[in-house]
Amino acid sequence: MNILVCVKQVPDTTEIRIDPVKKVLIREGVPSVVNPFDGYALEAAARIKDKNPDTRITVLCMGPMQAQDALRECLSIAADKAYLVSGRGFGGSDTLATSHILSQAIKKLEEKEGRFDAIFCGKQAIDGDTAQVGPEIAEHLHLTQVTYGLEAFADGAFLKIKKETEAGYEIIQAKMPCLVTFTKPSWHLRYPTIQRKLAADKAEITILTEEDFPDIDKSRIGLAGSPTRVKKTFVPSKQKEGVKIEEDSADKTARKLMELLEKKGISL
Ligand SMILES: Cc1cc2nc3c(=O)[nH]c(=O)nc-3n(C[C@H](O)[C@H](O)[C@H](O)COP(=O)(O)OP(=O)(O)OC[C@H]3O[C@@H](n4cnc5c(N)ncnc54)[C@H](O)[C@@H]3O)c2cc1C
């Protein structure tokens, strides 16, 4: 099997900084991590490889040059090959522009790596949180898509996907090629091995810049290609301590709360 995993490098959530002018996240020089949901997608691919050793896992990321760290982490865990799409023109892309660029990159990678039987994404990125890119890539590439995957099993020309539902889970069978987005599974992720880490530190990561996409429609990438207009972004100020109501019975506590709300002119 030939699996591609889309991986996003995200700011370590304690370090969120926003560019006050462009209203986009400052990513350069900010401690960053592999988006946790993409870690689950990579582990799902690695579990297929455990059972089908001839499986090849390629990881793809769009981001600033520092995103190579995220790709090296994936190489040290389970990936065989890594690609980074990076270039000023791609910066500030919203989900539509991001998914368009990634889809063009996937077509380019398939010229080299062969057709991907499955494309795995995280359910969502913990910074943009839109959960849009995975399904958008599937639409651009006219692929069957299954979201909220917990685990996937190769079964001939099909992929069997354990999908999370409100009631628990269901097993979906999808003909390959297809795209699956992954949410948090019940099992633990594997750790990088020393051997893989040493190899990952030396591994060549192929960088794809704007020059590698001579035919890409410039009006569909970066800020120019992003219909999303961020009106305002801000780091909310820390809330003052609220009022704690603790009477000796639930009834008294509810009455106290009602009194406070009425004092504030809030009627229920
Ligand atoms: C605070 C904040 C709010 C934002 N709000 C919006 C918004 O409302 N609408 C909007 O269009 N954009 C928004 N953006 C921009 C958005 O973050 C980027 O477009 C981003 O590249 C993709 O969207 P996402 O982070 O929501 O990813 P998601 O759609 O949540 O990501 C889903 C999956 O797609 C893959 N993926 C996503 N980005 C990449 C990448 N760069 N490289 C490789 N794989 C990737 C990963 O597998 C990931 O798990 C916001 C950004 C920030 C920081």
The ligand as an SDF file (V2000), in Angstrom:
LIG
                    3D

 53 58  0  0  0  0  0  0  0  0999 V2000
   -6.8690   30.9870   15.0850 C   0  0  0  0  0  0  0  0  0  0  0  0
   -7.0490   30.6990   13.6160 C   0  0  0  0  0  0  0  0  0  0  0  0
   -8.3220   30.7050   13.0890 C   0  0  0  0  0  0  0  0  0  0  0  0
   -8.4820   30.4120   11.7390 C   0  0  0  0  0  0  0  0  0  0  0  0
   -9.7380   30.4080   11.2430 N   0  0  0  0  0  0  0  0  0  0  0  0
   -9.8940   30.0870    9.9490 C   0  0  0  0  0  0  0  0  0  0  0  0
  -11.1860   30.0340    9.3980 C   0  0  0  0  0  0  0  0  0  0  0  0
  -12.1850   30.2840   10.0760 O   0  0  0  0  0  0  0  0  0  0  0  0
  -11.3210   29.7150    8.0990 N   0  0  0  0  0  0  0  0  0  0  0  0
  -10.2310   29.4630    7.3310 C   0  0  0  0  0  0  0  0  0  0  0  0
  -10.4100   29.1780    6.1550 O   0  0  0  0  0  0  0  0  0  0  0  0
   -8.9820   29.4870    7.8120 N   0  0  0  0  0  0  0  0  0  0  0  0
   -8.8140   29.7930    9.1090 C   0  0  0  0  0  0  0  0  0  0  0  0
   -7.5650   29.8490    9.6100 N   0  0  0  0  0  0  0  0  0  0  0  0
   -6.4610   29.5810    8.7240 C   0  0  0  0  0  0  0  0  0  0  0  0
   -6.1910   28.1070    8.7840 C   0  0  0  0  0  0  0  0  0  0  0  0
   -5.5450   27.8250    9.9440 O   0  0  0  0  0  0  0  0  0  0  0  0
   -5.2960   27.7110    7.6910 C   0  0  0  0  0  0  0  0  0  0  0  0
   -5.9300   27.7840    6.5350 O   0  0  0  0  0  0  0  0  0  0  0  0
   -4.7400   26.3350    7.7820 C   0  0  0  0  0  0  0  0  0  0  0  0
   -3.6990   26.1120    6.9090 O   0  0  0  0  0  0  0  0  0  0  0  0
   -5.7270   25.1850    7.6490 C   0  0  0  0  0  0  0  0  0  0  0  0
   -6.8260   25.2420    8.4080 O   0  0  0  0  0  0  0  0  0  0  0  0
   -6.9300   24.5910    9.8380 P   0  0  0  0  0  0  0  0  0  0  0  0
   -5.8090   25.0090   10.6620 O   0  0  0  0  0  0  0  0  0  0  0  0
   -8.2870   24.8570   10.3340 O   0  0  0  0  0  0  0  0  0  0  0  0
   -6.7560   23.0360    9.5160 O   0  0  0  0  0  0  0  0  0  0  0  0
   -7.8280   21.8790    9.6220 P   0  0  0  0  0  0  0  0  0  0  0  0
   -8.7660   21.9530    8.4870 O   0  0  0  0  0  0  0  0  0  0  0  0
   -8.4320   21.8290   10.9830 O   0  0  0  0  0  0  0  0  0  0  0  0
   -6.8010   20.6430    9.4040 O   0  0  0  0  0  0  0  0  0  0  0  0
   -7.2980   19.3650    9.1610 C   0  0  0  0  0  0  0  0  0  0  0  0
   -6.1610   18.5130    8.6850 C   0  0  0  0  0  0  0  0  0  0  0  0
   -5.6910   18.9630    7.4030 O   0  0  0  0  0  0  0  0  0  0  0  0
   -4.2850   18.7860    7.3070 C   0  0  0  0  0  0  0  0  0  0  0  0
   -3.6400   20.1060    7.1940 N   0  0  0  0  0  0  0  0  0  0  0  0
   -4.1330   21.3300    7.5450 C   0  0  0  0  0  0  0  0  0  0  0  0
   -3.2320   22.3120    7.2630 N   0  0  0  0  0  0  0  0  0  0  0  0
   -2.1370   21.6670    6.7440 C   0  0  0  0  0  0  0  0  0  0  0  0
   -0.8570   22.0890    6.2870 C   0  0  0  0  0  0  0  0  0  0  0  0
   -0.5270   23.3870    6.2920 N   0  0  0  0  0  0  0  0  0  0  0  0
    0.0190   21.1380    5.8400 N   0  0  0  0  0  0  0  0  0  0  0  0
   -0.3230   19.8300    5.8040 C   0  0  0  0  0  0  0  0  0  0  0  0
   -1.5040   19.3450    6.2390 N   0  0  0  0  0  0  0  0  0  0  0  0
   -2.3950   20.2500    6.6980 C   0  0  0  0  0  0  0  0  0  0  0  0
   -3.8540   18.0920    8.6040 C   0  0  0  0  0  0  0  0  0  0  0  0
   -3.8940   16.6970    8.4390 O   0  0  0  0  0  0  0  0  0  0  0  0
   -4.9240   18.5410    9.5750 C   0  0  0  0  0  0  0  0  0  0  0  0
   -5.0990   17.6830   10.6670 O   0  0  0  0  0  0  0  0  0  0  0  0
   -7.3760   30.1250   10.9440 C   0  0  0  0  0  0  0  0  0  0  0  0
   -6.0870   30.1250   11.5000 C   0  0  0  0  0  0  0  0  0  0  0  0
   -5.9430   30.4020   12.8140 C   0  0  0  0  0  0  0  0  0  0  0  0
   -4.5960   30.3280   13.3910 C   0  0  0  0  0  0  0  0  0  0  0  0
  1  2  1  0
  2  3  1  0
  2 52  2  0
  3  4  2  0
  4  5  1  0
  4 50  1  0
  5  6  2  0
  6  7  1  0
  6 13  1  0
  7  8  2  0
  7  9  1  0
  9 10  1  0
 10 11  2  0
 10 12  1  0
 12 13  2  0
 13 14  1  0
 14 15  1  0
 14 50  1  0
 15 16  1  0
 16 17  1  0
 16 18  1  0
 18 19  1  0
 18 20  1  0
 20 21  1  0
 20 22  1  0
 22 23  1  0
 23 24  1  0
 24 25  2  0
 24 26  1  0
 24 27  1  0
 27 28  1  0
 28 29  2  0
 28 30  1  0
 28 31  1  0
 31 32  1  0
 32 33  1  0
 33 34  1  0
 33 48  1  0
 34 35  1  0
 35 36  1  0
 35 46  1  0
 36 37  1  0
 36 45  1  0
 37 38  2  0
 38 39  1  0
 39 40  1  0
 39 45  2  0
 40 41  1  0
 40 42  2  0
 42 43  1  0
 43 44  2  0
 44 45  1  0
 46 47  1  0
 46 48  1  0
 48 49  1  0
 50 51  2  0
 51 52  1  0
 52 53  1  0
M  END
$$$$
